Structure formats: structure tokens, C-alpha cells
Amino acid sequence: MHAVDLEGLSQPLAETLGAATDKLERDLKTLVTSEERSAARGEVAMLFHAQFLLDAAEIEYTRAIEEVSLAQWHYLRGIVRMDQGRVLDAIGDFSEVVRQEPKDHLALYRLGTALAVTGNHQGARAALLRAELQAPESPAVLAALADTSIAAKNWVLAKEYLERSWAAESSGQVAYKLGLVWRRLGNLRASEEWIQRRSSAAPTIDDPVLLEVADRSISPSFFVRAAKWAWERGDVDEALQAYRFASNLAPNDVGIGLGFAGMLEGLGQVGEAIEEVRRLVRENPDEGSAWRRLAMLLHPTDVIAALDAARTAQGIDNDDISGALLAAVAMKARSYALAVSTYEELTARNGDNPYYFYWLAMARLADRHCSLALESLAEAIRIRPSWGEAHVVQIRALALCGDLAVREQARDKAVALLRQRSDTDMRLTLAFAEMSLGNLGGAEKLIELERLHPDAAMLADALGRKRLPTLPFAAESPWWQPEEIRYSLAENTARKERSK
């Protein structure tokens, strides 16, 4: 294959096209059938075509045709040749498409307009009439037929076609031609009215084949697609490079930047992901989604900076997503008063959402407001009675701040739940309830089985001091971490997919 002249192109464009031709050379060594080789060459030809590299596109379309003479490649080569001014060669391509696909109105339309350029208006009209049979409401076909009628000085028929084209689509060029036709017909008033509507807008032709070419234009969206393709086939370096190109081409595009950051995070390159999102918030300081992602990335290592980012996001959007993230980061930062006030706002706006009542209870427990926490837990359980975690927290909270009768009820509830769900959290919850009633021996036996759990260590320390812990869970327990910060972006995405 002759090397394509990429001089003068931007670096992303040159590298992408170079990679495409290199890949084609490699693929051609392994592709067995002519159909496969034709498809591979045609794909690269469309990539060149989309960048208006017409000479390179024409060469590759020709090579694709030499492998298999497909109508699609003839059609696209014909369009390239028209753009190159090679009208007679284009007519040959469009004629071949019509030979293979006699009812292809797009090829008939292209053939008709090409013939008209050469002055063969009779041949053009014949092709366009066939196109009209297949697409009678196409504004472009009707306008082209009007042109052939104008060439034949058949003003009445030209007016009819132009009016039909205008009815299908209001086009400024059609309006101008209608004005000229009405002048020929002697109606100067109608002529003036139509000419006043003139513009450069041409009647459109719906061409899915050309749309497929346009879809390969080198743009930020192209590189995003290229990154996803590379990622799916396991080429991580190429995926990252493609996303970098997309980000460089559209530095203000928040969606692209966040997608790139997400890929970096998924690969464990969190530092680079943070830098990318920091760049995004500098470019888009009023974009709440960028600030939220920054908070998500920062909270494992710099919770204070994460809290500032979450505050900014909430100040911009003031929605439930931003509020829940702010409250979650506040929980991690142990800014419990902020967490309480934020969850109070969320419950006020979402009176039927048990999640917000549950975390309002957790924030109140952390802030040492046990009785208020019990009110929030009762509401969460009322809305979602089967929520096991809420029952666990409720038992421990009742053991912390209830009177003797309430603590006994908490112990009985823990025993009943342990029969249904015999796991570490339930055994330690029963231990907590037993300790609240002074049954230290029974609590110690339960704790002994779970020595490695942080809550077991907390309870063991409290047993040594013969005092109930002041909080229902150990400080380092994941129970204090809301879902917004407990999982990575990839894990949260997977959880959402599983929950559908």
C-alpha cells in the first residue's frame, strides 16, 4: 500500500489515519476472502472520505471495488469523483450502482444530477423520473426534476415540481427558482414574493450511506468511540490515547472529560483521573457533575478537599444527587452536624425515601443524638419494613439509649433476627444488646467468635472497662460509609446494573 500523505494534518488526525492504514496492512495479510478484504479497504476509504481526503478515499474505494464490485463502494466513489470534478467517471459509478440496484433512488438521483451537469437533460430526466417512482416526496429529487424542466423551458411543469418540493420542505433555493419560474410565466407579483424567500438552503436528500461516512469524521465523538472500541478489545493503551485525543480536541466537553477520568480511575490511575477532573472544573467552574466527580475521586485520600468539592457541587445544582454526596462526604469527614442538616433537607424533599431517613439516623447517632436517631430509624423501617440493616442499627440504638424495658425488647428482637440471619453483624448486635442488660458473660462468648471484626474489638474494649460503647459501631466500621463513597465508580455502575 502506498503511504497516505498526512502532512499538514493535526497530530490526532494524522496519528489516527496512520494507525488505520497500518491496521489495514496487517489485516490484509490474514483476511482470506475477497469480501473481507473489500470491506476492510472500504472502511478505510470511508475514514479518508469523512476527512475530505478525496484522493486517498478514491484510491481505497477503487481497491475495494477491485476486490468485490459492490454497489456501496461504486456509489461512494461516484460521490468522491463528483467532488473532484470527474463527472464522467462519477456517471460510470452511479450507472453501475443502478445496474446492480435498479430501484436505488439515491443512485438514480445522483446519476440524474451528474448527467444534468454534462448537459444531457433528457438522460437526467429519465433517471430522475425513476428516482421519483421510488421516492415521490423527496424534495431534492423533485427540485432536480424541476431543473430538467427549466432546461427544457417547460415552465408550467417546472412550477409543479418546485411547488411539490416546497410542500415537502421549505428550501430557500427552491423559493428562488419558483420566483424565476413565475417571472417566466408572467406573474411578477408572485415572482417577487417567492424571490424574497430565497436563501442558500438547498433541498435535502436523506442519504444514510453518506451519513455512515460522516459518522467517521475525526471529531471528539469519533475518538470517544475509538476509545470504547479499543477498550472492548482489550487495547488499554490505545483506548487511553484515543480518549486523550478527544479531551484535547474538546477541552470544555464535560462528558468526554468525565469519561476519560472514569477510564483512568478504572485502570487504577487515580492521580491522573484527579488531574483530568481538576482541569475540567477549571474550564467549567459552574458544572456540578465535574465537582461531584472530583469529590468522589478525592475522598479516599483528601477528605477535606473532597468536602469542599462536594459543597461546591451542591451549591451549583442543589439537587438530591449533590446533597447525598455532600452528606456522605461529611460523614467521612466526621462533620456530623453538616451531614445531619443535609440529610434533613433530603428527607424534607423526599418523604418516602427510606435511604435518606436511614442515613439521617446514622448521622444523628454519630452526632450523639440517639433519641432523634431512633425517630429517623422508625421512619425508615416504616417505609421499608424488610430493611435488615435498619433493624440492626435500631437494635443497637435502642440498646444505647433506651430504658430497661426497651433494651430487653432490643435483645429479644436481636435473638429473633439471629435465628433468621446468623452472621457476624447479627451476633455482634446481640452481644451489644446483652451488654446493655449487663449480661457481660453472654456478650463475651458472642464477641469471642468475631475477634477480627472492628466492632468486636470495640465491644471487647468496652467489656474491659465494663461500660457500653458510646456509639453503635466502631469508628473505622464501613457501617458509617454511605453508598455514595463506599464504592468506586466502576463498582457503583455494576451495582446499578445488577439492581435493574
C-alpha positions as CSV (number, residue, x, y, z in Angstrom):
1,M,0.0,0.0,0.0
2,H,1.3,3.5,-0.9
3,A,1.6,5.7,2.2
4,V,-1.0,8.3,2.5
5,D,0.2,11.9,2.6
6,L,-0.7,13.1,6.1
7,E,1.5,16.2,6.1
8,G,-0.3,19.3,7.3
9,L,-2.9,17.4,9.3
10,S,-3.4,17.8,13.1
11,Q,-1.5,15.3,15.2
12,P,-4.6,13.4,16.4
13,L,-5.9,13.2,12.8
14,A,-2.6,12.1,11.3
15,E,-2.0,9.5,14.0
16,T,-5.5,8.1,13.7
17,L,-5.3,7.8,9.9
18,G,-1.8,6.4,10.1
19,A,-3.0,3.8,12.6
20,A,-5.9,3.0,10.3
21,T,-3.7,2.3,7.3
22,D,-1.2,0.3,9.4
23,K,-4.1,-1.8,10.7
24,L,-5.4,-2.3,7.2
25,E,-1.9,-3.6,6.1
26,R,-1.8,-6.0,9.0
27,D,-5.4,-7.2,8.4
28,L,-4.9,-7.8,4.7
29,K,-2.3,-10.4,5.5
30,T,-4.8,-12.5,7.4
31,L,-8.1,-11.8,5.6
32,V,-8.9,-14.8,3.4
33,T,-11.9,-13.9,1.2
34,S,-12.3,-11.0,-1.3
35,E,-15.4,-9.9,0.6
36,E,-13.4,-9.4,3.8
37,R,-10.6,-7.5,2.0
38,S,-13.1,-5.4,0.2
39,A,-14.9,-4.5,3.5
40,A,-11.6,-3.6,5.2
41,R,-10.5,-1.4,2.3
42,G,-13.9,0.3,2.1
43,E,-13.8,1.0,5.8
44,V,-10.5,2.9,5.5
45,A,-11.8,4.6,2.3
46,M,-14.8,5.9,4.3
47,L,-12.5,7.2,7.0
48,F,-10.5,9.2,4.4
49,H,-13.7,10.3,2.8
50,A,-15.0,11.7,6.0
51,Q,-11.9,13.9,6.4
52,F,-12.3,15.1,2.8
53,L,-9.1,13.4,1.8
54,L,-10.6,12.7,-1.6
55,D,-7.6,11.3,-3.5
56,A,-6.8,8.8,-0.7
57,A,-10.5,7.9,-0.5
58,E,-10.8,7.4,-4.2
59,I,-7.8,5.1,-4.3
60,E,-9.1,2.9,-1.5
61,Y,-12.7,2.8,-2.9
62,T,-11.1,1.6,-6.2
63,R,-9.1,-1.1,-4.4
64,A,-12.2,-2.2,-2.5
65,I,-14.1,-2.5,-5.9
66,E,-11.2,-4.5,-7.3
67,E,-11.7,-7.0,-4.6
68,V,-15.5,-7.1,-4.9
69,S,-17.5,-4.7,-7.2
70,L,-20.1,-3.7,-4.5
71,A,-22.7,-1.1,-5.2
72,Q,-21.8,0.7,-2.0
73,W,-18.2,1.3,-3.0
74,H,-19.2,2.4,-6.5
75,Y,-21.8,4.8,-5.0
76,L,-19.3,6.4,-2.6
77,R,-16.5,6.6,-5.2
78,G,-19.0,8.3,-7.5
79,I,-19.7,11.0,-4.9
80,V,-15.9,11.4,-4.4
81,R,-15.4,11.7,-8.1
82,M,-18.1,14.3,-8.4
83,D,-16.4,16.3,-5.7
84,Q,-13.2,16.0,-7.6
85,G,-14.9,17.3,-10.8
86,R,-14.6,14.0,-12.5
87,V,-18.2,13.9,-13.7
88,L,-18.0,11.3,-16.4
89,D,-16.2,8.9,-14.1
90,A,-18.9,9.5,-11.5
91,I,-21.6,8.8,-14.0
92,G,-19.9,5.4,-14.7
93,D,-20.0,4.6,-10.9
94,F,-23.6,5.7,-10.5
95,S,-24.6,3.7,-13.6
96,E,-23.0,0.6,-12.2
97,V,-25.0,1.1,-8.9
98,V,-28.2,1.4,-10.9
99,R,-27.3,-1.7,-12.9
100,Q,-26.9,-3.7,-9.6
101,E,-29.7,-2.0,-7.7
102,P,-32.3,-0.7,-10.3
103,K,-34.6,0.8,-7.6
104,D,-31.9,2.6,-5.6
105,H,-33.4,6.1,-5.7
106,L,-30.2,7.7,-4.3
107,A,-28.1,6.3,-7.1
108,L,-30.7,7.3,-9.7
109,Y,-30.8,10.8,-8.2
110,R,-27.0,11.1,-8.2
111,L,-26.9,9.8,-11.8
112,G,-29.6,12.2,-12.9
113,T,-27.9,15.3,-11.4
114,A,-24.5,14.2,-12.8
115,L,-26.0,13.8,-16.3
116,A,-27.6,17.2,-16.0
117,V,-24.1,18.7,-15.3
118,T,-23.0,17.3,-18.7
119,G,-26.0,18.8,-20.5
120,N,-27.7,15.5,-21.0
121,H,-31.0,16.7,-19.7
122,Q,-33.0,14.0,-21.4
123,G,-30.9,11.3,-19.8
124,A,-31.1,13.2,-16.5
125,R,-34.9,13.4,-16.6
126,A,-35.2,9.6,-17.3
127,A,-33.0,8.8,-14.3
128,L,-34.8,11.3,-12.1
129,L,-38.3,10.0,-13.0
130,R,-37.2,6.5,-11.9
131,A,-36.0,8.1,-8.7
132,E,-39.3,9.8,-8.2
133,L,-41.1,6.5,-8.5
134,Q,-39.2,5.2,-5.5
135,A,-39.2,8.5,-3.5
136,P,-42.1,10.6,-4.7
137,E,-41.9,13.1,-1.8
138,S,-38.1,13.7,-1.9
139,P,-37.6,17.4,-2.1
140,A,-34.2,17.0,-3.7
141,V,-35.5,14.7,-6.4
142,L,-38.4,17.0,-7.2
143,A,-36.2,20.0,-7.4
144,A,-33.8,18.2,-9.7
145,L,-36.7,17.3,-12.0
146,A,-37.7,20.9,-11.9
147,D,-34.2,21.8,-13.2
148,T,-34.6,19.4,-16.1
149,S,-38.0,21.1,-16.9
150,I,-36.4,24.5,-16.7
151,A,-33.7,23.3,-19.1
152,A,-36.5,22.3,-21.5
153,K,-38.2,25.6,-20.9
154,N,-41.3,23.8,-19.6
155,W,-42.2,26.5,-17.0
156,V,-45.5,25.0,-16.0
157,L,-44.0,21.6,-15.2
158,A,-41.1,23.2,-13.5
159,K,-43.5,25.2,-11.3
160,E,-45.4,22.0,-10.4
161,Y,-42.2,20.2,-9.4
162,L,-40.9,23.2,-7.4
163,E,-44.3,23.6,-5.6
164,R,-44.2,19.9,-4.6
165,S,-40.6,20.2,-3.4
166,W,-41.5,23.3,-1.4
167,A,-44.5,21.4,0.2
168,A,-42.2,18.6,1.2
169,E,-39.6,21.0,2.6
170,S,-39.3,24.8,2.7
171,S,-36.0,25.4,0.9
172,G,-34.6,28.9,0.0
173,Q,-33.1,27.7,-3.3
174,V,-36.5,26.2,-4.4
175,A,-38.2,29.5,-3.4
176,Y,-35.7,31.5,-5.6
177,K,-36.3,29.1,-8.6
178,L,-40.1,29.4,-8.1
179,G,-39.6,33.2,-8.3
180,L,-37.7,32.9,-11.6
181,V,-40.3,30.5,-13.0
182,W,-43.2,32.7,-12.0
183,R,-41.5,35.6,-13.8
184,R,-41.3,33.4,-16.9
185,L,-45.0,32.7,-16.5
186,G,-45.7,36.5,-16.4
187,N,-46.7,36.8,-12.7
188,L,-44.3,39.4,-11.4
189,R,-46.1,39.8,-8.1
190,A,-45.8,36.0,-7.3
191,S,-42.2,36.1,-8.6
192,E,-41.3,38.9,-6.2
193,E,-43.0,37.1,-3.2
194,W,-41.0,33.9,-3.9
195,I,-37.7,35.6,-4.5
196,Q,-38.0,37.4,-1.1
197,R,-38.0,33.9,0.5
198,R,-34.7,33.0,-1.1
199,S,-31.7,31.7,0.9
200,S,-28.7,29.4,0.4
201,A,-30.6,26.4,1.9
202,A,-30.8,23.6,-0.7
203,P,-33.4,20.9,-0.7
204,T,-32.2,17.9,1.3
205,I,-31.7,14.3,0.4
206,D,-31.8,11.7,3.1
207,D,-28.7,9.7,2.4
208,P,-27.9,7.1,5.0
209,V,-24.8,6.0,3.1
210,L,-23.2,9.4,3.4
211,L,-24.3,9.7,7.0
212,E,-22.3,6.5,7.6
213,V,-19.3,8.2,6.1
214,A,-19.9,11.4,8.1
215,D,-20.0,9.3,11.3
216,R,-16.3,8.6,10.7
217,S,-15.3,12.2,10.8
218,I,-12.4,12.8,13.2
219,S,-14.1,14.7,16.0
220,P,-14.1,14.3,19.7
221,S,-17.0,11.8,19.4
222,F,-15.0,9.8,17.0
223,F,-12.2,9.4,19.4
224,V,-14.6,8.5,22.2
225,R,-16.0,5.7,20.1
226,A,-12.5,4.7,19.1
227,A,-11.6,4.5,22.8
228,K,-14.6,2.3,23.6
229,W,-13.8,0.0,20.7
230,A,-10.2,-0.3,21.9
231,W,-11.3,-0.9,25.5
232,E,-13.7,-3.6,24.4
233,R,-10.9,-5.5,22.5
234,G,-8.5,-5.1,25.5
235,D,-6.2,-2.5,24.0
236,V,-5.9,-0.3,27.0
237,D,-3.1,2.0,25.7
238,E,-4.9,2.7,22.5
239,A,-8.1,3.4,24.5
240,L,-6.4,5.9,26.7
241,Q,-4.7,7.6,23.7
242,A,-8.0,7.9,21.9
243,Y,-9.6,9.5,25.0
244,R,-6.7,11.9,25.4
245,F,-7.2,13.0,21.8
246,A,-10.9,13.5,22.4
247,S,-10.2,15.5,25.5
248,N,-7.6,17.7,23.7
249,L,-10.0,18.3,20.8
250,A,-12.8,19.3,23.2
251,P,-11.2,20.5,26.4
252,N,-14.5,22.0,27.6
253,D,-16.6,18.9,27.0
254,V,-17.5,17.7,30.4
255,G,-18.9,14.4,29.2
256,I,-15.7,13.5,27.4
257,G,-13.5,14.6,30.3
258,L,-15.5,12.6,32.8
259,G,-15.5,9.6,30.6
260,F,-11.7,9.8,30.3
261,A,-11.4,10.3,34.1
262,G,-13.6,7.2,34.6
263,M,-11.4,5.1,32.4
264,L,-8.3,6.3,34.2
265,E,-10.0,5.5,37.6
266,G,-11.0,2.1,36.3
267,L,-7.3,1.4,35.5
268,G,-6.2,2.5,38.9
269,Q,-4.6,5.7,37.6
270,V,-6.5,7.8,40.2
271,G,-3.9,10.6,40.3
272,E,-4.3,11.2,36.6
273,A,-8.0,11.0,36.9
274,I,-8.0,13.7,39.6
275,E,-5.8,15.9,37.4
276,E,-8.2,15.5,34.5
277,V,-11.2,16.4,36.6
278,R,-9.3,19.3,38.2
279,R,-8.7,20.6,34.6
280,L,-12.4,20.2,33.9
281,V,-13.6,22.2,36.9
282,R,-11.1,24.9,35.9
283,E,-12.6,25.0,32.4
284,N,-16.2,24.6,33.7
285,P,-16.4,26.0,37.2
286,D,-20.2,26.0,37.1
287,E,-20.6,22.3,36.1
288,G,-21.8,20.4,39.2
289,S,-21.2,17.0,37.7
290,A,-17.5,17.7,37.4
291,W,-17.3,18.9,41.0
292,R,-19.2,15.8,42.2
293,R,-16.7,13.5,40.4
294,L,-13.8,15.4,41.9
295,A,-15.3,14.9,45.3
296,M,-15.7,11.2,44.6
297,L,-12.1,10.9,43.5
298,L,-10.6,12.9,46.4
299,H,-12.4,11.5,49.4
300,P,-10.2,8.4,49.9
301,T,-7.1,10.5,50.2
302,D,-8.1,14.1,50.9
303,V,-11.5,14.2,52.6
304,I,-11.3,17.9,53.3
305,A,-10.7,18.8,49.7
306,A,-13.5,16.3,48.8
307,L,-15.8,18.1,51.2
308,D,-15.1,21.4,49.6
309,A,-15.7,20.0,46.1
310,A,-19.0,18.4,47.3
311,R,-20.1,21.7,48.8
312,T,-19.4,23.4,45.5
313,A,-21.4,20.8,43.6
314,Q,-24.3,21.2,46.0
315,G,-24.2,25.0,45.7
316,I,-24.4,24.7,41.9
317,D,-27.1,22.1,41.5
318,N,-28.8,21.9,44.9
319,D,-30.3,18.5,43.8
320,D,-30.7,15.2,45.6
321,I,-27.6,13.7,43.9
322,S,-25.3,16.5,45.1
323,G,-26.9,16.7,48.5
324,A,-26.5,12.9,49.1
325,L,-22.8,13.1,48.1
326,L,-22.2,16.1,50.3
327,A,-23.8,14.4,53.3
328,A,-21.8,11.2,52.6
329,V,-18.5,13.0,52.4
330,A,-19.5,15.0,55.5
331,M,-20.0,11.6,57.3
332,K,-16.5,10.5,56.3
333,A,-15.0,13.9,57.3
334,R,-16.8,13.5,60.6
335,S,-18.6,16.8,60.0
336,Y,-21.7,15.3,61.5
337,A,-23.7,18.5,62.0
338,L,-23.3,19.2,58.3
339,A,-24.4,15.6,57.5
340,V,-27.4,15.9,59.8
341,S,-28.6,19.2,58.3
342,T,-28.1,17.9,54.7
343,Y,-29.9,14.7,55.3
344,E,-32.7,16.7,57.0
345,E,-33.1,18.7,53.8
346,L,-33.1,15.5,51.8
347,T,-35.8,13.9,53.9
348,A,-37.9,17.0,53.7
349,R,-37.8,16.8,49.9
350,N,-38.2,13.0,49.8
351,G,-40.6,12.0,52.5
352,D,-40.9,8.5,51.1
353,N,-37.3,7.6,50.7
354,P,-36.1,5.3,53.4
355,Y,-32.4,5.7,52.5
356,Y,-32.3,9.3,53.5
357,F,-34.1,8.6,56.8
358,Y,-31.7,5.8,57.5
359,W,-28.6,8.0,56.9
360,L,-30.2,10.8,58.9
361,A,-30.4,8.4,61.8
362,M,-26.7,7.4,61.3
363,A,-25.6,11.0,61.2
364,R,-27.6,11.7,64.4
365,L,-26.1,8.7,66.1
366,A,-22.6,9.9,65.2
367,D,-23.5,13.3,66.5
368,R,-24.7,11.7,69.8
369,H,-28.4,12.4,69.3
370,C,-29.7,9.0,70.0
371,S,-33.4,9.7,70.6
372,L,-33.7,11.7,67.4
373,A,-31.9,8.9,65.5
374,L,-34.5,6.4,66.7
375,E,-37.2,8.6,65.3
376,S,-35.5,8.6,61.9
377,L,-34.9,4.8,62.0
378,A,-38.5,4.2,62.8
379,E,-39.5,6.2,59.7
380,A,-37.0,4.3,57.5
381,I,-38.4,1.0,58.8
382,R,-42.0,2.2,58.4
383,I,-41.3,2.9,54.7
384,R,-39.2,-0.2,54.1
385,P,-40.1,-2.8,56.8
386,S,-37.8,-5.5,55.4
387,W,-34.6,-3.5,55.5
388,G,-32.3,-5.6,57.6
389,E,-29.5,-3.1,58.1
390,A,-32.0,-0.6,59.5
391,H,-33.2,-3.2,62.1
392,V,-29.6,-3.8,63.1
393,V,-28.9,-0.1,63.7
394,Q,-32.2,0.2,65.5
395,I,-31.4,-2.6,67.9
396,R,-28.0,-1.1,68.8
397,A,-29.5,2.4,69.1
398,L,-32.2,1.1,71.4
399,A,-29.5,-0.7,73.5
400,L,-27.6,2.6,73.7
401,C,-30.3,5.0,74.8
402,G,-33.4,3.0,75.7
403,D,-34.7,2.3,79.2
404,L,-34.6,-1.3,80.7
405,A,-37.8,-2.4,79.0
406,V,-36.7,-1.0,75.7
407,R,-33.3,-2.7,76.0
408,E,-35.0,-6.0,76.7
409,Q,-37.1,-5.6,73.6
410,A,-34.0,-4.8,71.6
411,R,-32.3,-8.1,72.9
412,D,-35.4,-10.1,72.1
413,K,-35.5,-8.6,68.6
414,A,-31.8,-9.4,68.1
415,V,-32.4,-13.1,69.2
416,A,-35.3,-13.4,66.7
417,L,-33.3,-11.9,63.9
418,L,-30.2,-14.0,64.6
419,R,-32.4,-17.1,64.0
420,Q,-33.2,-15.8,60.6
421,R,-29.8,-14.4,59.8
422,S,-26.8,-15.9,61.5
423,D,-23.9,-13.7,60.5
424,T,-21.2,-11.6,62.2
425,D,-23.2,-8.4,62.3
426,M,-26.2,-10.0,64.0
427,R,-24.1,-11.9,66.5
428,L,-22.3,-8.7,67.5
429,T,-25.7,-6.9,67.6
430,L,-26.9,-9.4,70.1
431,A,-23.7,-9.0,72.0
432,F,-24.4,-5.3,72.1
433,A,-27.9,-5.8,73.4
434,E,-26.7,-8.3,76.0
435,M,-24.1,-5.9,77.3
436,S,-26.8,-3.2,77.6
437,L,-28.6,-5.5,80.0
438,G,-25.4,-6.3,82.0
439,N,-25.1,-9.9,80.6
440,L,-21.3,-9.5,80.1
441,G,-20.6,-13.2,80.0
442,G,-23.1,-13.9,77.2
443,A,-21.7,-10.9,75.3
444,E,-18.1,-12.1,75.7
445,K,-19.0,-15.5,74.2
446,L,-20.5,-13.9,71.2
447,I,-17.6,-11.5,70.7
448,E,-15.0,-14.3,71.0
449,L,-16.2,-15.7,67.7
450,E,-15.6,-12.5,65.8
451,R,-12.3,-11.2,67.2
452,L,-11.1,-9.8,63.9
453,H,-14.1,-7.6,63.3
454,P,-13.7,-3.9,64.3
455,D,-17.0,-3.9,66.1
456,A,-15.8,-6.9,68.1
457,A,-12.7,-5.0,69.1
458,M,-14.8,-2.1,70.2
459,L,-17.1,-4.3,72.3
460,A,-14.1,-6.2,73.8
461,D,-12.6,-2.9,74.8
462,A,-15.9,-1.8,76.4
463,L,-16.1,-5.1,78.2
464,G,-12.7,-4.5,79.7
465,R,-13.9,-1.2,81.0
466,K,-17.3,-2.7,81.9
467,R,-19.0,0.1,80.0
468,L,-21.3,0.1,77.0
469,P,-19.7,1.8,73.9
470,T,-20.9,5.3,73.2
471,L,-21.5,4.5,69.5
472,P,-23.3,1.6,67.9
473,F,-20.3,0.8,65.5
474,A,-16.6,1.2,65.6
475,A,-15.2,4.4,64.2
476,E,-13.5,2.6,61.3
477,S,-16.6,0.4,60.6
478,P,-17.9,0.6,57.0
479,W,-21.3,1.0,58.6
480,W,-20.6,4.7,58.8
481,Q,-19.9,5.0,55.0
482,P,-22.9,5.8,52.8
483,E,-23.1,4.1,49.4
484,E,-22.1,7.3,47.6
485,I,-18.5,6.9,48.9
486,R,-18.3,3.3,49.8
487,Y,-17.8,2.1,46.2
488,S,-15.7,3.2,43.3
489,L,-17.3,4.5,40.1
490,A,-17.0,1.1,38.5
491,E,-18.5,-0.7,41.5
492,N,-21.4,1.8,41.7
493,T,-22.1,1.3,38.0
494,A,-22.0,-2.5,38.4
495,R,-24.3,-2.3,41.4
496,K,-26.8,-0.2,39.5
497,E,-26.8,-2.6,36.6
498,R,-27.4,-5.5,39.0
499,S,-30.3,-3.7,40.6
500,K,-32.2,-3.1,37.3
